[in-house]
């Protein structure tokens, strides 16, 4: 009985982690959609390998934790006079 519970728990855990693997482009699109919905502009998102040193904000990880998505705030463009 204990073996059956352990086996089913392990299968559930592996299925959950497999489903949590998100491609970087899919996650980047989801983040861009959320930012647009909040009215955020003047930014860029960069996909970089995990462990990349940055002073910017890391807003997600993707490809099973192999990459991170970095949020860069950019300067607002000045209107022409």
N, CA, C and O atoms as a GROMACS GRO file, in nm:
protein
  324
    1UNK      N    1   0.081  -0.119   0.000
    1UNK     CA    2   0.000   0.000   0.000
    1UNK      C    3   0.086   0.126   0.000
    1UNK      O    4   0.058   0.221  -0.072
    2UNK      N    5   0.192   0.125   0.082
    2UNK     CA    6   0.281   0.241   0.089
    2UNK      C    7   0.350   0.263  -0.045
    2UNK      O    8   0.371   0.377  -0.087
    3UNK      N    9   0.386   0.153  -0.111
    3UNK     CA   10   0.453   0.164  -0.241
    3UNK      C   11   0.360   0.225  -0.345
    3UNK      O   12   0.404   0.305  -0.429
    4UNK      N   13   0.233   0.190  -0.340
    4UNK     CA   14   0.136   0.244  -0.436
    4UNK      C   15   0.117   0.394  -0.413
    4UNK      O   16   0.109   0.471  -0.509
    5UNK      N   17   0.110   0.435  -0.288
    5UNK     CA   18   0.096   0.578  -0.257
    5UNK      C   19   0.221   0.654  -0.300
    5UNK      O   20   0.211   0.762  -0.358
    6UNK      N   21   0.337   0.597  -0.273
    6UNK     CA   22   0.463   0.661  -0.312
    6UNK      C   23   0.473   0.673  -0.463
    6UNK      O   24   0.512   0.777  -0.515
    7UNK      N   25   0.439   0.567  -0.534
    7UNK     CA   26   0.446   0.568  -0.680
    7UNK      C   27   0.351   0.671  -0.740
    7UNK      O   28   0.388   0.745  -0.831
    8UNK      N   29   0.229   0.676  -0.689
    8UNK     CA   30   0.133   0.773  -0.743
    8UNK      C   31   0.175   0.916  -0.708
    8UNK      O   32   0.153   1.007  -0.788
    9UNK      N   33   0.233   0.936  -0.592
    9UNK     CA   34   0.282   1.069  -0.555
    9UNK      C   35   0.394   1.114  -0.646
    9UNK      O   36   0.397   1.229  -0.690
   10UNK      N   37   0.486   1.024  -0.676
   10UNK     CA   38   0.597   1.057  -0.766
   10UNK      C   39   0.549   1.087  -0.907
   10UNK      O   40   0.600   1.178  -0.972
   11UNK      N   41   0.451   1.012  -0.954
   11UNK     CA   42   0.397   1.037  -1.088
   11UNK      C   43   0.327   1.172  -1.093
   11UNK      O   44   0.340   1.246  -1.191
   12UNK      N   45   0.254   1.206  -0.989
   12UNK     CA   46   0.185   1.335  -0.983
   12UNK      C   47   0.286   1.449  -0.979
   12UNK      O   48   0.268   1.551  -1.045
   13UNK      N   49   0.391   1.432  -0.901
   13UNK     CA   50   0.495   1.534  -0.891
   13UNK      C   51   0.566   1.555  -1.024
   13UNK      O   52   0.590   1.668  -1.064
   14UNK      N   53   0.599   1.446  -1.094
   14UNK     CA   54   0.667   1.460  -1.222
   14UNK      C   55   0.575   1.519  -1.328
   14UNK      O   56   0.620   1.595  -1.413
   15UNK      N   57   0.447   1.487  -1.323
   15UNK     CA   58   0.351   1.545  -1.417
   15UNK      C   59   0.336   1.694  -1.393
   15UNK      O   60   0.323   1.771  -1.488
   16UNK      N   61   0.337   1.735  -1.268
   16UNK     CA   62   0.326   1.877  -1.235
   16UNK      C   63   0.447   1.953  -1.284
   16UNK      O   64   0.432   2.061  -1.341
   17UNK      N   65   0.566   1.900  -1.263
   17UNK     CA   66   0.686   1.971  -1.308
   17UNK      C   67   0.696   1.972  -1.460
   17UNK      O   68   0.746   2.068  -1.517
   18UNK      N   69   0.649   1.867  -1.526
   18UNK     CA   70   0.650   1.866  -1.672
   18UNK      C   71   0.556   1.973  -1.726
   18UNK      O   72   0.588   2.041  -1.823
   19UNK      N   73   0.440   1.986  -1.665
   19UNK     CA   74   0.343   2.085  -1.711
   19UNK      C   75   0.391   2.227  -1.682
   19UNK      O   76   0.350   2.320  -1.752
   20UNK      N   77   0.476   2.245  -1.582
   20UNK     CA   78   0.523   2.378  -1.545
   20UNK      C   79   0.632   2.429  -1.639
   20UNK      O   80   0.666   2.547  -1.632
   21UNK      N   81   0.686   2.344  -1.726
   21UNK     CA   82   0.789   2.387  -1.819
   21UNK      C   83   0.724   2.473  -1.927
   21UNK      O   84   0.643   2.425  -2.006
   22UNK      N   85   0.762   2.599  -1.929
   22UNK     CA   86   0.704   2.694  -2.023
   22UNK      C   87   0.813   2.744  -2.116
   22UNK      O   88   0.925   2.772  -2.072
   23UNK      N   89   0.782   2.756  -2.243
   23UNK     CA   90   0.881   2.810  -2.337
   23UNK      C   91   0.900   2.958  -2.308
   23UNK      O   92   0.808   3.025  -2.260
   24UNK      N   93   1.018   3.008  -2.338
   24UNK     CA   94   1.049   3.148  -2.310
   24UNK      C   95   0.960   3.242  -2.391
   24UNK      O   96   0.917   3.345  -2.339
   25UNK      N   97   0.933   3.209  -2.515
   25UNK     CA   98   0.850   3.297  -2.598
   25UNK      C   99   0.707   3.304  -2.545
   25UNK      O  100   0.646   3.411  -2.545
   26UNK      N  101   0.653   3.190  -2.499
   26UNK     CA  102   0.518   3.190  -2.443
   26UNK      C  103   0.511   3.276  -2.317
   26UNK      O  104   0.419   3.356  -2.300
   27UNK      N  105   0.608   3.258  -2.228
   27UNK     CA  106   0.609   3.334  -2.104
   27UNK      C  107   0.632   3.482  -2.131
   27UNK      O  108   0.571   3.567  -2.067
   28UNK      N  109   0.720   3.512  -2.224
   28UNK     CA  110   0.747   3.652  -2.259
   28UNK      C  111   0.620   3.719  -2.312
   28UNK      O  112   0.592   3.834  -2.278
   29UNK      N  113   0.544   3.648  -2.394
   29UNK     CA  114   0.418   3.700  -2.446
   29UNK      C  115   0.318   3.725  -2.334
   29UNK      O  116   0.249   3.827  -2.333
   30UNK      N  117   0.309   3.632  -2.238
   30UNK     CA  118   0.218   3.649  -2.125
   30UNK      C  119   0.256   3.770  -2.041
   30UNK      O  120   0.169   3.846  -1.998
   31UNK      N  121   0.385   3.789  -2.018
   31UNK     CA  122   0.432   3.903  -1.939
   31UNK      C  123   0.402   4.033  -2.012
   31UNK      O  124   0.357   4.130  -1.951
   32UNK      N  125   0.428   4.036  -2.144
   32UNK     CA  126   0.400   4.156  -2.223
   32UNK      C  127   0.252   4.191  -2.220
   32UNK      O  128   0.215   4.308  -2.212
   33UNK      N  129   0.166   4.089  -2.225
   33UNK     CA  130   0.022   4.111  -2.219
   33UNK      C  131  -0.019   4.172  -2.085
   33UNK      O  132  -0.100   4.265  -2.081
   34UNK      N  133   0.036   4.119  -1.976
   34UNK     CA  134   0.004   4.172  -1.844
   34UNK      C  135   0.053   4.316  -1.829
   34UNK      O  136  -0.018   4.401  -1.775
   35UNK      N  137   0.173   4.344  -1.878
   35UNK     CA  138   0.226   4.480  -1.868
   35UNK      C  139   0.143   4.578  -1.950
   35UNK      O  140   0.116   4.689  -1.906
   36UNK      N  141   0.102   4.536  -2.070
   36UNK     CA  142   0.019   4.622  -2.155
   36UNK      C  143  -0.115   4.648  -2.087
   36UNK      O  144  -0.168   4.759  -2.095
   37UNK      N  145  -0.171   4.548  -2.022
   37UNK     CA  146  -0.297   4.564  -1.952
   37UNK      C  147  -0.289   4.662  -1.836
   37UNK      O  148  -0.389   4.723  -1.798
   38UNK      N  149  -0.170   4.675  -1.779
   38UNK     CA  150  -0.150   4.769  -1.668
   38UNK      C  151  -0.103   4.906  -1.717
   38UNK      O  152  -0.079   4.996  -1.637
   39UNK      N  153  -0.091   4.921  -1.849
   39UNK     CA  154  -0.051   5.050  -1.905
   39UNK      C  155   0.098   5.078  -1.898
   39UNK      O  156   0.139   5.193  -1.911
   40UNK      N  157   0.179   4.975  -1.877
   40UNK     CA  158   0.323   4.994  -1.869
   40UNK      C  159   0.379   5.010  -2.010
   40UNK      O  160   0.344   4.935  -2.101
   41UNK      N  161   0.467   5.108  -2.027
   41UNK     CA  162   0.534   5.128  -2.156
   41UNK      C  163   0.681   5.157  -2.130
   41UNK      O  164   0.724   5.166  -2.015
   42UNK      N  165   0.756   5.172  -2.236
   42UNK     CA  166   0.899   5.204  -2.227
   42UNK      C  167   0.976   5.097  -2.150
   42UNK      O  168   1.040   5.126  -2.048
   43UNK      N  169   0.970   4.976  -2.198
   43UNK     CA  170   1.042   4.866  -2.136
   43UNK      C  171   1.085   4.768  -2.244
   43UNK      O  172   1.038   4.773  -2.358
   44UNK      N  173   1.175   4.678  -2.206
   44UNK     CA  174   1.209   4.566  -2.294
   44UNK      C  175   1.226   4.442  -2.206
   44UNK      O  176   1.260   4.453  -2.088
   45UNK      N  177   1.202   4.327  -2.264
   45UNK     CA  178   1.221   4.200  -2.196
   45UNK      C  179   1.331   4.124  -2.268
   45UNK      O  180   1.333   4.116  -2.391
   46UNK      N  181   1.422   4.069  -2.191
   46UNK     CA  182   1.536   3.996  -2.247
   46UNK      C  183   1.541   3.856  -2.189
   46UNK      O  184   1.526   3.838  -2.068
   47UNK      N  185   1.561   3.756  -2.274
   47UNK     CA  186   1.579   3.619  -2.228
   47UNK      C  187   1.729   3.596  -2.216
   47UNK      O  188   1.805   3.621  -2.310
   48UNK      N  189   1.773   3.547  -2.100
   48UNK     CA  190   1.914   3.524  -2.074
   48UNK      C  191   1.930   3.391  -2.000
   48UNK      O  192   1.836   3.344  -1.936
   49UNK      N  193   2.049   3.331  -2.009
   49UNK     CA  194   2.072   3.206  -1.936
   49UNK      C  195   2.063   3.226  -1.785
   49UNK      O  196   2.098   3.333  -1.734
   50UNK      N  197   2.017   3.124  -1.715
   50UNK     CA  198   2.009   3.130  -1.569
   50UNK      C  199   2.149   3.157  -1.515
   50UNK      O  200   2.247   3.102  -1.565
   51UNK      N  201   2.159   3.239  -1.415
   51UNK     CA  202   2.288   3.272  -1.355
   51UNK      C  203   2.350   3.399  -1.413
   51UNK      O  204   2.456   3.442  -1.368
   52UNK      N  205   2.284   3.459  -1.512
   52UNK     CA  206   2.333   3.583  -1.569
   52UNK      C  207   2.325   3.693  -1.464
   52UNK      O  208   2.220   3.713  -1.403
   53UNK      N  209   2.436   3.765  -1.444
   53UNK     CA  210   2.438   3.875  -1.349
   53UNK      C  211   2.364   3.994  -1.408
   53UNK      O  212   2.388   4.032  -1.523
   54UNK      N  213   2.274   4.053  -1.332
   54UNK     CA  214   2.200   4.169  -1.378
   54UNK      C  215   2.159   4.256  -1.260
   54UNK      O  216   2.136   4.207  -1.150
   55UNK      N  217   2.152   4.385  -1.284
   55UNK     CA  218   2.102   4.478  -1.183
   55UNK      C  219   1.953   4.505  -1.207
   55UNK      O  220   1.887   4.568  -1.126
   56UNK      N  221   1.904   4.457  -1.318
   56UNK     CA  222   1.763   4.476  -1.355
   56UNK      C  223   1.677   4.370  -1.286
   56UNK      O  224   1.729   4.281  -1.219
   57UNK      N  225   1.547   4.382  -1.302
   57UNK     CA  226   1.453   4.292  -1.236
   57UNK      C  227   1.430   4.165  -1.318
   57UNK      O  228   1.403   4.172  -1.438
   58UNK      N  229   1.442   4.051  -1.254
   58UNK     CA  230   1.411   3.922  -1.316
   58UNK      C  231   1.262   3.898  -1.293
   58UNK      O  232   1.216   3.892  -1.179
   59UNK      N  233   1.186   3.885  -1.404
   59UNK     CA  234   1.040   3.873  -1.393
   59UNK      C  235   0.988   3.733  -1.422
   59UNK      O  236   0.868   3.710  -1.416
   60UNK      N  237   1.077   3.639  -1.452
   60UNK     CA  238   1.031   3.502  -1.475
   60UNK      C  239   1.146   3.411  -1.512
   60UNK      O  240   1.256   3.456  -1.543
   61UNK      N  241   1.118   3.282  -1.509
   61UNK     CA  242   1.213   3.184  -1.560
   61UNK      C  243   1.138   3.089  -1.652
   61UNK      O  244   1.018   3.068  -1.636
   62UNK      N  245   1.211   3.032  -1.747
   62UNK     CA  246   1.145   2.952  -1.849
   62UNK      C  247   1.236   2.838  -1.894
   62UNK      O  248   1.350   2.826  -1.848
   63UNK      N  249   1.185   2.757  -1.984
   63UNK     CA  250   1.256   2.639  -2.033
   63UNK      C  251   1.305   2.551  -1.919
   63UNK      O  252   1.420   2.508  -1.916
   64UNK      N  253   1.216   2.527  -1.826
   64UNK     CA  254   1.249   2.439  -1.714
   64UNK      C  255   1.352   2.497  -1.619
   64UNK      O  256   1.425   2.422  -1.555
   65UNK      N  257   1.360   2.630  -1.611
   65UNK     CA  258   1.455   2.696  -1.521
   65UNK      C  259   1.592   2.719  -1.583
   65UNK      O  260   1.684   2.762  -1.513
   66UNK      N  261   1.607   2.691  -1.711
   66UNK     CA  262   1.737   2.710  -1.777
   66UNK      C  263   1.763   2.855  -1.813
   66UNK      O  264   1.878   2.897  -1.824
   67UNK      N  265   1.656   2.933  -1.833
   67UNK     CA  266   1.668   3.073  -1.873
   67UNK      C  267   1.586   3.161  -1.780
   67UNK      O  268   1.495   3.115  -1.711
   68UNK      N  269   1.620   3.291  -1.781
   68UNK     CA  270   1.544   3.390  -1.705
   68UNK      C  271   1.498   3.500  -1.800
   68UNK      O  272   1.554   3.518  -1.908
   69UNK      N  273   1.394   3.571  -1.759
   69UNK     CA  274   1.346   3.685  -1.836
   69UNK      C  275   1.372   3.810  -1.753
   69UNK      O  276   1.328   3.821  -1.638
   70UNK      N  277   1.445   3.904  -1.813
   70UNK     CA  278   1.487   4.026  -1.745
   70UNK      C  279   1.407   4.144  -1.798
   70UNK      O  280   1.394   4.161  -1.919
   71UNK      N  281   1.355   4.225  -1.707
   71UNK     CA  282   1.278   4.345  -1.740
   71UNK      C  283   1.371   4.465  -1.735
   71UNK      O  284   1.434   4.492  -1.632
   72UNK      N  285   1.380   4.538  -1.847
   72UNK     CA  286   1.460   4.660  -1.856
   72UNK      C  287   1.366   4.778  -1.874
   72UNK      O  288   1.286   4.779  -1.967
   73UNK      N  289   1.376   4.877  -1.789
   73UNK     CA  290   1.300   5.002  -1.806
   73UNK      C  291   1.381   5.090  -1.900
   73UNK      O  292   1.501   5.109  -1.880
   74UNK      N  293   1.316   5.143  -2.003
   74UNK     CA  294   1.385   5.230  -2.099
   74UNK      C  295   1.336   5.373  -2.083
   74UNK      O  296   1.229   5.398  -2.028
   75UNK      N  297   1.415   5.465  -2.132
   75UNK     CA  298   1.379   5.607  -2.123
   75UNK      C  299   1.262   5.636  -2.215
   75UNK      O  300   1.252   5.582  -2.325
   76UNK      N  301   1.175   5.722  -2.169
   76UNK     CA  302   1.060   5.763  -2.251
   76UNK      C  303   1.109   5.850  -2.366
   76UNK      O  304   1.199   5.933  -2.349
   77UNK      N  305   1.049   5.831  -2.482
   77UNK     CA  306   1.086   5.912  -2.598
   77UNK      C  307   1.023   6.050  -2.582
   77UNK      O  308   0.907   6.064  -2.545
   78UNK      N  309   1.102   6.151  -2.612
   78UNK     CA  310   1.053   6.289  -2.602
   78UNK      C  311   0.971   6.322  -2.725
   78UNK      O  312   1.005   6.284  -2.837
   79UNK      N  313   0.864   6.393  -2.704
   79UNK     CA  314   0.777   6.435  -2.815
   79UNK      C  315   0.846   6.545  -2.894
   79UNK      O  316   0.914   6.631  -2.837
   80UNK      N  317   0.829   6.542  -3.025
   80UNK     CA  318   0.888   6.645  -3.111
   80UNK      C  319   0.819   6.778  -3.087
   80UNK      O  320   0.696   6.785  -3.074
   81UNK      N  321   0.899   6.884  -3.080
   81UNK     CA  322   0.842   7.018  -3.053
   81UNK      C  323   0.802   7.088  -3.179
   81UNK      O  324   0.753   7.201  -3.173
   0.00000   0.00000   0.00000
